[in-house]
Amino acid sequence: MQNEKKSLVEEALLQMKNLEEAVTQNAKGILASTMKEEISELVKESLEEVEEAESMEKVSEMEKGEISHKMKEQAELEVDDEESDDLESDHEFSDETLGD
């Protein structure tokens, strides 16, 4: 009878150990799956942030290019205006000298 009880206790301990191993393996699987999902989400968010930063950088470069282009246009207009003023001034000067 004592051997029977001892055998039952050993069997119960063996079953508990097997159950513990199964739970541990299950937990590892759940952890790996969860971590895989978490890592994938973090990578996705990081890529989105990089894409957003690159997009904003392109917009900034485009804006700088537009500003530079507008400044060049403005400078050209100012040069044209000055040349026009100079021509008018020359024309007026020549009219005044011819009239004398």
Secondary structure, DSSP 8 states (H G I E B T S, - for coil): -HHHHHHHHHHHHHHHHHHHHHHHHHHHHHHHHHHHHHHHHHHHHHHHHHHHHHHHHHHHHHHHHHHHHHHHHHHHHHHHHHHHHHHHHHHHHHHHHHH-
